[in-house]
Amino acid sequence: MTLSEKKIGILGLSSVIFLMTALLLFGLTNTNFSFINDFISKLGAKGEPNAFWFNITGFVLVGLLLFAFGLAYGKMLKDKLLSILLSLFGIGFALTAIPMDMELSRTPVSKAHIVAICLGLACWMFGLSRLGYNKQLKRHIRLRANITATILMLSMIGFVLELWSMPIAHRLVFGIVFGWTGITSIELISKPKAVAN
């Protein structure tokens, strides 16, 4: 089944809206959670209030939406590898619902949580690279992908250089990934024909 550009955009934008809603809802109702100092994963971590529901809505549901968006977006651009890479990011994001143990980060489930998001992000970065060098796409799509990848790398370099903490780098990565998803989705909803003729 082939989805229209508008429907693909709605899938992507829905992932952003569901994540933001889950973060606000569960973050505000968890008195132990700091929007500045804590990892987002803490909301779904072992022993946290409403962790199960955050994992279902904030990670599994959002991940499934990202999976569908990535699969359809790559298909729309006639790029099977892009489709696979972006959909794998969605699967990786959904698998971060494996609850992390904030006290024991070396347990198998905590490691699985970290590996899922790292592998998912790696697939997303390869997907951006694929977008950035596809000469069949309009210039602004390639430029957006390359700028997004550069900003993501700079946010990680900032953490390595100790310009900011890991939780801040974590927020930046989430903001960059979902910022790209949101902008791309809004463009698909409002301006059809993402592929150059």
N, C-alpha and C positions, 0 to 999 in steps of 0.2 A: 504494500500500500504506500503510495506517495502522498506526502502531506504538502499542503500549500505553504508558501513562505510565511504567511501570517500565522498559521497554526504552529509552525516550527518556532517562530518568535514567541508565541504564547507559551509554549513548553519551556523555553529558556527563561523567559521573564518570570514564569511561575516558580521556577527553582529559586530565583533570587528572592522573590516575595515570601515564599514559604520559609526559606532560611532566616531572613530578617525577622519575620513574625515569630518563629521558634526561638531565636536568640533573645528577642525582647521579652516575650512571654515567660520563658523559663529562666532567663537571666534576672528579671525583675522579681520573680517569685522565689528565687533562691538567695536567701540573705547571706550565704557564705560565698557568693560569686561576685567577683570584681570584674567589671567590663574592661578595666585597664590592665590589671595585673594577672588575671587568670587565663589559662588556655580555654578556648571554646569547648574543647573535649571534656573539661571538668563538668559541664552541665549533664553529660551522659555517663560520667564516671561512676565506678562502683561506690555505692553508699550515698550518692547524692539524691536529694529529693526529686522525684519525677524523672529520674534518669532514663527509665524505660521509654517514657513517652517522648522525651527529647530525642533519644536515639531513633525512634520510629519516625518522628516528624522532621527533625533537623538533619538527620543523616540518611536514613533509608528512603524516605519519600523524596527528599531533595536529590539524592543520588539517582533514583529511578527517573526522575524528571531530566536530570543531566544526561543520563544514558540515552533516553529517547531523543533529547535535543541533539546530542552529538551524532547519533546514528543518522537522524534525519538531515541534519545540517551538512554532513559529509556527503550524503546521498544527493542532496540538492545541488551541491557543488561538483557532483560527478567525480568524487575522490574517495575510493574505497578505504584507502589507508587512513585518511583523515577521519572518516566515519568510525573506523575501528579505534583509533587513538582517543578520540573525544568520548566515545561510548565507554571505553575502558576507564577513563577518568571518572565517569559516572558510577561505574561499578566499584572502583576504589573508594569513592566518597561514601557510597552506601555501606561499604564494609567497615567504615570507621565507626559504625554503630556497635562494633565489638567494644564493650565497655572497658575503658582504661582504668587501671588501679593507680590513682594519683600518689599513693604512698609507696607502692612497689612497681616502679616503672620497668623493671627487668623481668617481670612475670611473662609467660607466653602470651596471655591475652593482651597485655600492654604492648608487647612487641608487635603482635599482629595488628593492633590498632595503628601503630606508627608506620609499619610497613605498608599497610593498605593505603594510607593517605600519601605516603612518599611515592609509591609506584603509580598511584593515580595522577599525582602532580607531574611526574616524569612524562607520562603519556600525554597529559595536557600540553606540556612544554613542547614535546615533539610535534603535537598537532599544530601548535602556533607556528613552529618552524616550517611545517608543511604549508600552512596558509601563507606565510611571509614570502615564500619563494615560488608560489604558483603564479606564473605569468598570465594565466588565463583569467585570473580574478582582477577586479577593478583595483586600481592603485590604492584607494583609501582602505580597502579590506586588508591588503598586504601590509600597508603602513601601520594600521592599528595593531595587527598581530605582532609586528616587529617592535613597536614601541612598548606594547604590553609585556613582551618577553624581556626587554631591556629593563623596564621598571621593576619587574619581578626579581631579576638578577641583582639589581642595585639594592633592593630591600634586603636580600640575603647577605650581600656584601656588607651592608651597614651593620647587620648583626655580628658578622665575623669580626669587623673592626671595632665592635663594642660601642657603636654610636647609639644603639638602643637595645633593649632587652629582647629575649626570645619571644615572650608574649606579644610584644609590639610587632616584631617581625611576623609572627603568626597572624596578627590582625591585618597587617599590610598584605600578606599573601592572599588571605581570604578576600580582602577588598579588591585586589587586583584581578583575581580570578573571576569573582562575581561581578566586578565592574565591567570586564570585557564581555561576560555573558549577557549582562543587562543591556549594554550599549548595542551589541550585535543583535540581540532580540528585538529591541525597540526599532532598530533599522529595518529588520525583516517585517515587522508589523506595519510600519509606516511607509517604507519604500521598497517595493518589490524589485525583483531582478538584481540579485547580488552577483551574478556571473556576467562578465563582459561578453558582448556579442562579437 
